[in-house]
Amino acid sequence: MRGRVRMMSSARTSLHFPDMVPVASGDSVARLWVEAVPRKSYFRSTDVPGSRLAVDSVLSRLAVDGGPVMRVRNGLYWKKPPATRFGTARPDPVAAALVVVGKGAGPSGWLAANALGLAMQVPARPTLAIVGRAPKGLLGVAFTSRSNLARLSLTPLEVAVLEVLRDLPRFSEVPWPDTVRRLRALGDDGIVDLNRVAEVACTEHRAGVRDRVRELLAA
């Protein structure tokens, strides 16, 4: 019978429960979950199973110098890749910022042009366009706030398209016809949805952006 108690003959009678599996502690559950997270991935403390006390305890031990995770900001962590002879990599500030701010955020300025293949220039301090107020406690990245809530439907790269179209010709190293060809190619390849960008552009207040979107779709 499964789980039956066996009596062991000895000088003292002992009980043996061969089919019972030890119950993992809260610390063990949280630690195993973190170990299963892919390298270079972000996760929040609220994603980790277990009581808040157990999770916070495990994360505080794992996020020490030389540990497998890094605390990016309050409640957000990054699973480190294996160390190399050059040391341990650090999380990309732009990727971390996009995780923090969530929907409607994307590259702006030269970062947007570079991400779309319209410029080789890389800004010393990358800028992200976000909906609402800029978060605090994030280093290595600047923010520019936008008030258009319709942007929440866009992917980061679609935000980059909108930002380039609203700022042309300031942030671009190619003429307008080449910009059109490049953006159309991204749309044809399914990397961005130009129709969705056009819908959001119609709700923007920046002068000229709607005209540029119409030219882009008509090309």
Phi and psi in degrees as GROMACS dihedral restraints (atoms count N, CA, C in turn):
[ dihedral_restraints ]
;  ai    aj    ak    al  type     phi  dphi    fc
    3     4     5     6     1   -65.2    20    10
    4     5     6     7     1   133.6    20    10
    6     7     8     9     1    78.3    20    10
    7     8     9    10     1     9.1    20    10
    9    10    11    12     1   -70.0    20    10
   10    11    12    13     1   142.3    20    10
   12    13    14    15     1   -77.1    20    10
   13    14    15    16     1   129.1    20    10
   15    16    17    18     1  -103.7    20    10
   16    17    18    19     1   135.6    20    10
   18    19    20    21     1   -93.1    20    10
   19    20    21    22     1   124.5    20    10
   21    22    23    24     1   -99.2    20    10
   22    23    24    25     1   127.8    20    10
   24    25    26    27     1   -82.9    20    10
   25    26    27    28     1   123.3    20    10
   27    28    29    30     1  -163.5    20    10
   28    29    30    31     1  -177.0    20    10
   30    31    32    33     1   -59.9    20    10
   31    32    33    34     1   -34.3    20    10
   33    34    35    36     1  -119.8    20    10
   34    35    36    37     1   139.9    20    10
   36    37    38    39     1   -76.9    20    10
   37    38    39    40     1   128.0    20    10
   39    40    41    42     1  -124.5    20    10
   40    41    42    43     1   157.9    20    10
   42    43    44    45     1  -109.0    20    10
   43    44    45    46     1   140.4    20    10
   45    46    47    48     1  -129.4    20    10
   46    47    48    49     1   129.4    20    10
   48    49    50    51     1  -115.7    20    10
   49    50    51    52     1    83.2    20    10
   51    52    53    54     1   -68.3    20    10
   52    53    54    55     1   -25.6    20    10
   54    55    56    57     1  -101.2    20    10
   55    56    57    58     1     7.5    20    10
   57    58    59    60     1   -91.1    20    10
   58    59    60    61     1   129.1    20    10
   60    61    62    63     1   -96.8    20    10
   61    62    63    64     1   128.4    20    10
   63    64    65    66     1   -59.1    20    10
   64    65    66    67     1   139.4    20    10
   66    67    68    69     1   -81.7    20    10
   67    68    69    70     1   127.8    20    10
   69    70    71    72     1   -70.4    20    10
   70    71    72    73     1   142.9    20    10
   72    73    74    75     1   -75.1    20    10
   73    74    75    76     1   166.9    20    10
   75    76    77    78     1   -59.9    20    10
   76    77    78    79     1   -39.0    20    10
   78    79    80    81     1   -61.8    20    10
   79    80    81    82     1   -41.9    20    10
   81    82    83    84     1   -65.7    20    10
   82    83    84    85     1   -41.5    20    10
   84    85    86    87     1   -62.2    20    10
   85    86    87    88     1   -46.2    20    10
   87    88    89    90     1   -64.3    20    10
   88    89    90    91     1   -43.0    20    10
   90    91    92    93     1   -64.5    20    10
   91    92    93    94     1   -42.9    20    10
   93    94    95    96     1   -63.8    20    10
   94    95    96    97     1   -37.0    20    10
   96    97    98    99     1   -64.1    20    10
   97    98    99   100     1   -45.6    20    10
   99   100   101   102     1   -64.2    20    10
  100   101   102   103     1   -38.9    20    10
  102   103   104   105     1   -62.3    20    10
  103   104   105   106     1   -30.1    20    10
  105   106   107   108     1   -82.3    20    10
  106   107   108   109     1   -11.9    20    10
  108   109   110   111     1   -68.6    20    10
  109   110   111   112     1   132.1    20    10
  111   112   113   114     1   -61.3    20    10
  112   113   114   115     1   149.4    20    10
  114   115   116   117     1   -61.3    20    10
  115   116   117   118     1   151.0    20    10
  117   118   119   120     1    62.9    20    10
  118   119   120   121     1    25.9    20    10
  120   121   122   123     1  -106.8    20    10
  121   122   123   124     1   151.2    20    10
  123   124   125   126     1  -100.6    20    10
  124   125   126   127     1   146.3    20    10
  126   127   128   129     1  -151.6    20    10
  127   128   129   130     1   156.9    20    10
  129   130   131   132     1  -102.5    20    10
  130   131   132   133     1   153.7    20    10
  132   133   134   135     1   -60.3    20    10
  133   134   135   136     1   -29.4    20    10
  135   136   137   138     1   -72.6    20    10
  136   137   138   139     1   -13.6    20    10
  138   139   140   141     1   -77.7    20    10
  139   140   141   142     1   -24.6    20    10
  141   142   143   144     1   -79.2    20    10
  142   143   144   145     1   128.6    20    10
  144   145   146   147     1   -70.1    20    10
  145   146   147   148     1   150.2    20    10
  147   148   149   150     1   121.1    20    10
  148   149   150   151     1   171.4    20    10
  150   151   152   153     1   -67.9    20    10
  151   152   153   154     1   154.2    20    10
  153   154   155   156     1   -57.9    20    10
  154   155   156   157     1   -38.7    20    10
  156   157   158   159     1   -63.5    20    10
  157   158   159   160     1   -45.8    20    10
  159   160   161   162     1   -66.9    20    10
  160   161   162   163     1   -43.3    20    10
  162   163   164   165     1   -63.7    20    10
  163   164   165   166     1   -47.2    20    10
  165   166   167   168     1   -62.4    20    10
  166   167   168   169     1   -36.7    20    10
  168   169   170   171     1   -65.7    20    10
  169   170   171   172     1   -45.0    20    10
  171   172   173   174     1   -65.5    20    10
  172   173   174   175     1   -45.6    20    10
  174   175   176   177     1   -65.7    20    10
  175   176   177   178     1   -35.5    20    10
  177   178   179   180     1   -65.7    20    10
  178   179   180   181     1   -32.6    20    10
  180   181   182   183     1   -77.5    20    10
  181   182   183   184     1   -35.8    20    10
  183   184   185   186     1   -78.1    20    10
  184   185   186   187     1   -21.3    20    10
  186   187   188   189     1   -94.5    20    10
  187   188   189   190     1    14.5    20    10
  189   190   191   192     1   -74.3    20    10
  190   191   192   193     1   166.0    20    10
  192   193   194   195     1   -54.8    20    10
  193   194   195   196     1   128.3    20    10
  195   196   197   198     1    86.5    20    10
  196   197   198   199     1    -4.9    20    10
  198   199   200   201     1   -77.7    20    10
  199   200   201   202     1   171.0    20    10
  201   202   203   204     1   -78.8    20    10
  202   203   204   205     1   -12.0    20    10
  204   205   206   207     1  -127.6    20    10
  205   206   207   208     1   160.0    20    10
  207   208   209   210     1  -126.8    20    10
  208   209   210   211     1   135.2    20    10
  210   211   212   213     1   -82.1    20    10
  211   212   213   214     1   118.0    20    10
  213   214   215   216     1   -83.8    20    10
  214   215   216   217     1   -45.6    20    10
  216   217   218   219     1  -161.7    20    10
  217   218   219   220     1   179.6    20    10
  219   220   221   222     1   -55.7    20    10
  220   221   222   223     1   115.9    20    10
  222   223   224   225     1    86.7    20    10
  223   224   225   226     1    -5.3    20    10
  225   226   227   228     1  -118.9    20    10
  226   227   228   229     1   131.6    20    10
  228   229   230   231     1  -130.8    20    10
  229   230   231   232     1   159.8    20    10
  231   232   233   234     1  -129.9    20    10
  232   233   234   235     1   129.0    20    10
  234   235   236   237     1   -81.6    20    10
  235   236   237   238     1   118.1    20    10
  237   238   239   240     1   -72.0    20    10
  238   239   240   241     1   149.4    20    10
  240   241   242   243     1   -78.9    20    10
  241   242   243   244     1   168.7    20    10
  243   244   245   246     1   -59.9    20    10
  244   245   246   247     1   143.9    20    10
  246   247   248   249     1   -69.8    20    10
  247   248   249   250     1   148.6    20    10
  249   250   251   252     1  -116.3    20    10
  250   251   252   253     1  -178.2    20    10
  252   253   254   255     1   -68.9    20    10
  253   254   255   256     1   -13.4    20    10
  255   256   257   258     1   -92.2    20    10
  256   257   258   259     1    -2.8    20    10
  258   259   260   261     1   113.8    20    10
  259   260   261   262     1  -163.9    20    10
  261   262   263   264     1  -102.2    20    10
  262   263   264   265     1   132.4    20    10
  264   265   266   267     1   -66.7    20    10
  265   266   267   268     1   157.7    20    10
  267   268   269   270     1  -116.7    20    10
  268   269   270   271     1   154.4    20    10
  270   271   272   273     1   -65.9    20    10
  271   272   273   274     1   144.3    20    10
  273   274   275   276     1   -68.0    20    10
  274   275   276   277     1   126.3    20    10
  276   277   278   279     1   -62.2    20    10
  277   278   279   280     1   -33.4    20    10
  279   280   281   282     1   -68.0    20    10
  280   281   282   283     1   -46.3    20    10
  282   283   284   285     1   -61.9    20    10
  283   284   285   286     1   -41.6    20    10
  285   286   287   288     1   -63.6    20    10
  286   287   288   289     1   -42.1    20    10
  288   289   290   291     1   -64.3    20    10
  289   290   291   292     1   -39.3    20    10
  291   292   293   294     1   -64.3    20    10
  292   293   294   295     1   -35.8    20    10
  294   295   296   297     1   -66.1    20    10
  295   296   297   298     1   -41.1    20    10
  297   298   299   300     1   -68.6    20    10
  298   299   300   301     1   -48.6    20    10
  300   301   302   303     1   -79.7    20    10
  301   302   303   304     1   -25.2    20    10
  303   304   305   306     1    78.3    20    10
  304   305   306   307     1  -144.9    20    10
  306   307   308   309     1   -63.9    20    10
  307   308   309   310     1   150.4    20    10
  309   310   311   312     1    82.3    20    10
  310   311   312   313     1     4.8    20    10
  312   313   314   315     1  -104.1    20    10
  313   314   315   316     1   149.3    20    10
  315   316   317   318     1  -172.3    20    10
  316   317   318   319     1   172.5    20    10
  318   319   320   321     1   -61.1    20    10
  319   320   321   322     1   148.4    20    10
  321   322   323   324     1  -134.1    20    10
  322   323   324   325     1   163.0    20    10
  324   325   326   327     1    62.5    20    10
  325   326   327   328     1  -141.5    20    10
  327   328   329   330     1   -64.4    20    10
  328   329   330   331     1   -28.4    20    10
  330   331   332   333     1   -64.0    20    10
  331   332   333   334     1   -40.3    20    10
  333   334   335   336     1   -65.0    20    10
  334   335   336   337     1   -46.7    20    10
  336   337   338   339     1   -61.7    20    10
  337   338   339   340     1   -40.8    20    10
  339   340   341   342     1   -66.0    20    10
  340   341   342   343     1   -42.3    20    10
  342   343   344   345     1   -63.7    20    10
  343   344   345   346     1   -29.0    20    10
  345   346   347   348     1   -93.4    20    10
  346   347   348   349     1    -0.3    20    10
  348   349   350   351     1    78.5    20    10
  349   350   351   352     1    23.6    20    10
  351   352   353   354     1  -101.8    20    10
  352   353   354   355     1    -3.3    20    10
  354   355   356   357     1  -158.2    20    10
  355   356   357   358     1   148.5    20    10
  357   358   359   360     1   -93.3    20    10
  358   359   360   361     1   -17.5    20    10
  360   361   362   363     1   -65.6    20    10
  361   362   363   364     1   134.5    20    10
  363   364   365   366     1  -114.4    20    10
  364   365   366   367     1   122.1    20    10
  366   367   368   369     1   -67.7    20    10
  367   368   369   370     1   145.0    20    10
  369   370   371   372     1   -62.5    20    10
  370   371   372   373     1   -36.8    20    10
  372   373   374   375     1  -128.3    20    10
  373   374   375   376     1   106.3    20    10
  375   376   377   378     1   -64.0    20    10
  376   377   378   379     1   149.5    20    10
  378   379   380   381     1  -120.0    20    10
  379   380   381   382     1   136.2    20    10
  381   382   383   384     1  -114.5    20    10
  382   383   384   385     1   136.5    20    10
  384   385   386   387     1   -89.6    20    10
  385   386   387   388     1   128.6    20    10
  387   388   389   390     1  -130.3    20    10
  388   389   390   391     1   160.4    20    10
  390   391   392   393     1   -93.8    20    10
  391   392   393   394     1   119.8    20    10
  393   394   395   396     1    97.0    20    10
  394   395   396   397     1  -158.0    20    10
  396   397   398   399     1   -81.5    20    10
  397   398   399   400     1   151.0    20    10
  399   400   401   402     1   -74.2    20    10
  400   401   402   403     1   138.3    20    10
  402   403   404   405     1   -72.6    20    10
  403   404   405   406     1   157.3    20    10
  405   406   407   408     1  -101.8    20    10
  406   407   408   409     1   159.7    20    10
  408   409   410   411     1    84.6    20    10
  409   410   411   412     1    13.2    20    10
  411   412   413   414     1  -112.2    20    10
  412   413   414   415     1   120.9    20    10
  414   415   416   417     1   -98.5    20    10
  415   416   417   418     1   153.8    20    10
  417   418   419   420     1    84.7    20    10
  418   419   420   421     1     6.2    20    10
  420   421   422   423     1  -147.8    20    10
  421   422   423   424     1   143.6    20    10
  423   424   425   426     1  -107.0    20    10
  424   425   426   427     1   160.1    20    10
  426   427   428   429     1  -128.5    20    10
  427   428   429   430     1   144.9    20    10
  429   430   431   432     1  -125.3    20    10
  430   431   432   433     1   127.1    20    10
  432   433   434   435     1   -88.4    20    10
  433   434   435   436     1   138.5    20    10
  435   436   437   438     1  -121.3    20    10
  436   437   438   439     1   148.1    20    10
  438   439   440   441     1  -101.0    20    10
  439   440   441   442     1    -4.3    20    10
  441   442   443   444     1   -79.1    20    10
  442   443   444   445     1   107.1    20    10
  444   445   446   447     1   -68.4    20    10
  445   446   447   448     1   -19.0    20    10
  447   448   449   450     1   -63.1    20    10
  448   449   450   451     1   -21.4    20    10
  450   451   452   453     1   -64.0    20    10
  451   452   453   454     1   -17.8    20    10
  453   454   455   456     1   -63.1    20    10
  454   455   456   457     1   -16.1    20    10
  456   457   458   459     1   -86.7    20    10
  457   458   459   460     1    -6.4    20    10
  459   460   461   462     1   -93.3    20    10
  460   461   462   463     1   149.4    20    10
  462   463   464   465     1   -78.9    20    10
  463   464   465   466     1   165.2    20    10
  465   466   467   468     1   -55.1    20    10
  466   467   468   469     1   -39.8    20    10
  468   469   470   471     1   -73.2    20    10
  469   470   471   472     1   -31.1    20    10
  471   472   473   474     1   -69.5    20    10
  472   473   474   475     1   -34.5    20    10
  474   475   476   477     1   -62.0    20    10
  475   476   477   478     1   -40.4    20    10
  477   478   479   480     1   -60.4    20    10
  478   479   480   481     1   -41.1    20    10
  480   481   482   483     1   -61.1    20    10
  481   482   483   484     1   -46.9    20    10
  483   484   485   486     1   -63.0    20    10
  484   485   486   487     1   -40.3    20    10
  486   487   488   489     1   -65.5    20    10
  487   488   489   490     1   -41.2    20    10
  489   490   491   492     1   -64.2    20    10
  490   491   492   493     1   -43.1    20    10
  492   493   494   495     1   -66.4    20    10
  493   494   495   496     1   -33.6    20    10
  495   496   497   498     1   -78.0    20    10
  496   497   498   499     1   -22.4    20    10
  498   499   500   501     1  -105.9    20    10
  499   500   501   502     1    -4.0    20    10
  501   502   503   504     1   -57.0    20    10
  502   503   504   505     1   146.0    20    10
  504   505   506   507     1   -92.9    20    10
  505   506   507   508     1    18.0    20    10
  507   508   509   510     1   -60.9    20    10
  508   509   510   511     1   -47.1    20    10
  510   511   512   513     1  -112.5    20    10
  511   512   513   514     1    77.0    20    10
  513   514   515   516     1  -165.5    20    10
  514   515   516   517     1   146.1    20    10
  516   517   518   519     1  -110.7    20    10
  517   518   519   520     1     7.0    20    10
  519   520   521   522     1  -127.0    20    10
  520   521   522   523     1   153.8    20    10
  522   523   524   525     1   -69.0    20    10
  523   524   525   526     1   164.8    20    10
  525   526   527   528     1   -56.1    20    10
  526   527   528   529     1   -45.2    20    10
  528   529   530   531     1   -57.9    20    10
  529   530   531   532     1   -38.4    20    10
  531   532   533   534     1   -70.5    20    10
  532   533   534   535     1   -34.8    20    10
  534   535   536   537     1   -61.7    20    10
  535   536   537   538     1   -44.2    20    10
  537   538   539   540     1   -60.2    20    10
  538   539   540   541     1   -46.8    20    10
  540   541   542   543     1   -61.4    20    10
  541   542   543   544     1   -41.6    20    10
  543   544   545   546     1   -66.6    20    10
  544   545   546   547     1   -45.7    20    10
  546   547   548   549     1   -68.5    20    10
  547   548   549   550     1   -37.4    20    10
  549   550   551   552     1   -63.1    20    10
  550   551   552   553     1   -38.9    20    10
  552   553   554   555     1   -63.5    20    10
  553   554   555   556     1   -40.3    20    10
  555   556   557   558     1   -63.6    20    10
  556   557   558   559     1   -37.1    20    10
  558   559   560   561     1   -69.7    20    10
  559   560   561   562     1   -43.2    20    10
  561   562   563   564     1   -63.9    20    10
  562   563   564   565     1   -31.9    20    10
  564   565   566   567     1   -82.5    20    10
  565   566   567   568     1    -2.0    20    10
  567   568   569   570     1    77.8    20    10
  568   569   570   571     1    12.4    20    10
  570   571   572   573     1   -76.6    20    10
  571   572   573   574     1   -36.0    20    10
  573   574   575   576     1  -131.6    20    10
  574   575   576   577     1   155.7    20    10
  576   577   578   579     1  -104.4    20    10
  577   578   579   580     1    99.9    20    10
  579   580   581   582     1   -68.2    20    10
  580   581   582   583     1   -29.6    20    10
  582   583   584   585     1   -65.8    20    10
  583   584   585   586     1   -39.1    20    10
  585   586   587   588     1   -67.8    20    10
  586   587   588   589     1   -39.9    20    10
  588   589   590   591     1   -60.7    20    10
  589   590   591   592     1   -40.9    20    10
  591   592   593   594     1   -64.2    20    10
  592   593   594   595     1   -39.5    20    10
  594   595   596   597     1   -61.9    20    10
  595   596   597   598     1   -42.1    20    10
  597   598   599   600     1   -71.0    20    10
  598   599   600   601     1   -37.8    20    10
  600   601   602   603     1   -60.5    20    10
  601   602   603   604     1   -30.7    20    10
  603   604   605   606     1   -66.2    20    10
  604   605   606   607     1   -17.0    20    10
  606   607   608   609     1  -102.9    20    10
  607   608   609   610     1     2.7    20    10
  609   610   611   612     1   -82.9    20    10
  610   611   612   613     1   152.1    20    10
  612   613   614   615     1  -101.4    20    10
  613   614   615   616     1    -3.2    20    10
  615   616   617   618     1   -69.7    20    10
  616   617   618   619     1   128.7    20    10
  618   619   620   621     1   -64.0    20    10
  619   620   621   622     1   133.7    20    10
  621   622   623   624     1    92.8    20    10
  622   623   624   625     1   -20.2    20    10
  624   625   626   627     1   -67.1    20    10
  625   626   627   628     1   -37.7    20    10
  627   628   629   630     1   -68.1    20    10
  628   629   630   631     1   -37.7    20    10
  630   631   632   633     1   -64.5    20    10
  631   632   633   634     1   -40.0    20    10
  633   634   635   636     1   -67.2    20    10
  634   635   636   637     1   -38.6    20    10
  636   637   638   639     1   -64.3    20    10
  637   638   639   640     1   -41.3    20    10
  639   640   641   642     1   -62.6    20    10
  640   641   642   643     1   -40.9    20    10
  642   643   644   645     1   -63.9    20    10
  643   644   645   646     1   -39.5    20    10
  645   646   647   648     1   -63.7    20    10
  646   647   648   649     1   -44.4    20    10
  648   649   650   651     1   -74.3    20    10
  649   650   651   652     1   -26.8    20    10
  651   652   653   654     1   -81.9    20    10
  652   653   654   655     1   -13.9    20    10
